[in-house]
Amino acid sequence: MKSPEELAAEVKTVFTGINETSMAGLPIVNRMVDVETVDFQEFDGRVVGVIITPWLMTLALFPGDEDDWSDVTVGDKARFTFPSRDYEFLANEIEGVGTYYGYAMYSPMHEFEHHDHAVAGATAFMELLMVHNENAEEVLDEYRLAQFLQGEEMETIKQKECASKNPVVDGEVTIQAAETKTLDRRQLLRGDFLKGNPAGLG
């Protein structure tokens, strides 16, 4: 199995070439965003990381030494388990790299104001991906990511979650169920959380 660093470099080279050729000038491309590979790392015998391009952000999973993906075809679906929860991936192929499974996080990329904005979102997603979530609720991951992309620090987001579950009344902490505000995947992909009044967030 190739190292995460080696795979990240190869993937970035391939997508940089695509960006400069077949994708050049297309309306879907956000020229404020560059090609980047974020937090490629080993997990459960495979390599996983986020691929950022000016038209797409995707979580990519590459085969390990014990995997035989020779019969996998583009478009095949498979579920993989991470500490946060299970995710359903679609098989794809990168020329010169081989077969991988991708989980589409964001497309198109026009809501990202600049490259660092996109990298921050990818980094936040990778952090949440590797954090055990007892409830394994999809909306929790995406709500935190939405708040992070709006400029809040991850620690502040977690503190607010804790405070909402344990509000202070007359100087004492009162335990009560927190009202859940949800953001579904369609709203996330539309970029609702980047607008003044995000849909589903009150």
NORFENKA-V165471 format. One record per residue. N is the residue number from 0. RES is the residue in one letter. PHI is phi in whole degrees, 0 to 359 (* if undefined). D_FIRST is the distance of its C-alpha to the first C-alpha in whole Angstrom. Layout:
BEGIN
n->(N N)
res->(RES RES)
phi->(PHI PHI)
d_first->(D_FIRST D_FIRST)
END
This chain:
BEGIN
n->(0 1 2 3 4 5 6 7 8 9 10 11 12 13 14 15 16 17 18 19 20 21 22 23 24 25 26 27 28 29 30 31 32 33 34 35 36 37 38 39 40 41 42 43 44 45 46 47 48 49 50 51 52 53 54 55 56 57 58 59 60 61 62 63 64 65 66 67 68 69 70 71 72 73 74 75 76 77 78 79 80 81 82 83 84 85 86 87 88 89 90 91 92 93 94 95 96 97 98 99 100 101 102 103 104 105 106 107 108 109 110 111 112 113 114 115 116 117 118 119 120 121 122 123 124 125 126 127 128 129 130 131 132 133 134 135 136 137 138 139 140 141 142 143 144 145 146 147 148 149 150 151 152 153 154 155 156 157 158 159 160 161 162 163 164 165 166 167 168 169 170 171 172 173 174 175 176 177 178 179 180 181 182 183 184 185 186 187 188 189 190 191 192 193 194 195 196 197 198 199 200 201)
res->(M K S P E E L A A E V K T V F T G I N E T S M A G L P I V N R M V D V E T V D F Q E F D G R V V G V I I T P W L M T L A L F P G D E D D W S D V T V G D K A R F T F P S R D Y E F L A N E I E G V G T Y Y G Y A M Y S P M H E F E H H D H A V A G A T A F M E L L M V H N E N A E E V L D E Y R L A Q F L Q G E E M E T I K Q K E C A S K N P V V D G E V T I Q A A E T K T L D R R Q L L R G D F L K G N P A G L G)
phi->(* 289 288 304 295 293 297 301 293 295 297 298 298 297 288 296 297 297 298 273 239 293 263 299 83 284 299 290 279 260 288 277 245 255 282 208 246 242 54 295 205 277 210 55 81 233 249 228 183 258 258 252 227 293 236 200 236 220 275 246 237 251 294 263 296 271 267 242 255 294 265 286 244 303 101 298 256 205 256 232 259 238 306 288 177 276 230 264 250 246 287 211 217 248 302 86 248 118 286 212 252 240 244 291 265 199 192 286 249 293 285 277 285 199 297 298 298 294 297 298 296 295 296 296 297 296 296 292 302 262 257 297 237 299 278 51 268 301 294 295 301 285 294 297 297 299 297 297 290 278 113 276 286 301 295 295 299 294 295 294 298 296 294 292 278 227 294 267 235 53 83 241 277 249 276 205 288 277 288 266 256 250 224 280 297 296 293 297 291 285 83 302 288 265 265 302 232 303 298 84 249 98)
d_first->(0 4 6 9 11 10 9 13 14 13 15 18 19 19 21 23 24 25 27 29 29 29 30 32 36 35 37 34 32 33 33 33 30 27 23 21 18 19 17 13 12 10 12 12 9 8 9 12 15 18 19 22 24 28 28 26 24 21 18 15 12 9 8 6 5 9 10 12 13 15 18 18 20 21 23 22 22 20 21 18 20 20 22 25 25 23 22 23 20 21 18 18 17 16 17 15 12 12 13 13 16 18 21 24 25 28 29 31 31 35 35 33 36 33 30 30 31 28 26 28 27 24 24 26 24 21 23 25 22 21 25 26 29 31 33 30 32 30 33 33 29 31 34 33 31 34 36 33 33 37 37 37 35 33 35 38 37 36 39 41 39 41 44 44 44 46 49 52 55 58 56 54 51 51 49 48 46 45 45 42 41 39 37 35 32 35 37 34 32 36 36 39 38 38 42 45 45 42 43 42 43 46)
END
